Amino acid sequence: MRRAGSAPAVLAALICAACGSQIKQNATPAAATVAPALHAHPHAVEPVAGAGAQVRSAPSAPTAVSVDPPGGALARPVSLAAVRRQLAASGLSANPNQATLTPDGLAIAPINAPPAVQAIIAAGNEIAHLPYRYGGGHATYEDTAYDCSGSISFVFAAAGLLKSTVVSGQLMTWGPAHLAPGPGKWVTVFANAGHTFMYVAGLRFDTVALAETGSRWSNRPADEPDLRTFSVRHPIGL
């Protein structure tokens, strides 16, 4: 005989059990600490033996099975043109060498990107929304604001390409052990005496985009009126 009240008690104990996790927000260096948010995890309640179990009798005849969907028309493969439209609307790129810009202004590294490029993109995301400050990121890599060359210094250091910060004028001639002349396959740096920006896997990374969109990442073209004054260089091997 089942003990009265035992199954409800066990079931109530299971339902009341809950677990939470603290999700630590991705914080930029020296940024203010954000209070962690608690999110309840789904908790599966296992059936208790003998509690309300019902045995259904077997059907007297086999159940008819139909492969026809409601309406009678079978699904057809989506056309290639429709797939391309959906891909374009999603913002994702079918090019394995092209990074994706998310709606919140972060970058997703392409599948074929080498580790150094992935490290550059990950570090760029860390400071993508931090404000601009002249000289920011030069006294220390970890700062609360970054200027143009400080931004590039931060991400290059994260990828192991720099051991000290550099200013835009230095990026014009930086090399030959670090930067080579001309555009790169993955990373291309534009620099003159007053400003610097770069493209990483097709996305632009600079403080001009920050002023326009709130993120250092953008799809903005290199259409500066004085673009001819910029030296074009790339990290060796990238």
Stockholm file with secondary structure:
# STOCKHOLM 1.0

chainA/1-238         MRRAGSAPAVLAALICAACGSQIKQNATPAAATVAPALHAHPHAVEPVAGAGAQVRSAPSAPTAVSVDPPGGALARPVSLAAVRRQLAASGLSANPNQATLTPDGLAIAPINAPPAVQAIIAAGNEIAHLPYRYGGGHATYEDTAYDCSGSISFVFAAAGLLKSTVVSGQLMTWGPAHLAPGPGKWVTVFANAGHTFMYVAGLRFDTVALAETGSRWSNRPADEPDLRTFSVRHPIGL
#=GR chainA/1-238 SS CCCTTHHHHHHHHHHHCCCEEEECCCCCTTCCCCCCEEEECCCCCCCCTTSSCCCCCCCSSCCCCCCCCTTSCCCCCCCHHHHHHHHHHHTCCSCTTCCEECTTSCEECCTTCCHHHHHHHHHHHHHTTSCCCTTTTTSCSSCSCCCHHHHHHHHHHHTTSCSSCCCHHHHHHCCSSSEEESCCSSEEEEECSSCEEEEETTEEESHHHHHHHSSSEECCCCCCTTGGGSEEEEETTC
#=GC SS_cons         CCCTTHHHHHHHHHHHCCCEEEECCCCCTTCCCCCCEEEECCCCCCCCTTSSCCCCCCCSSCCCCCCCCTTSCCCCCCCHHHHHHHHHHHTCCSCTTCCEECTTSCEECCTTCCHHHHHHHHHHHHHTTSCCCTTTTTSCSSCSCCCHHHHHHHHHHHTTSCSSCCCHHHHHHCCSSSEEESCCSSEEEEECSSCEEEEETTEEESHHHHHHHSSSEECCCCCCTTGGGSEEEEETTC
//
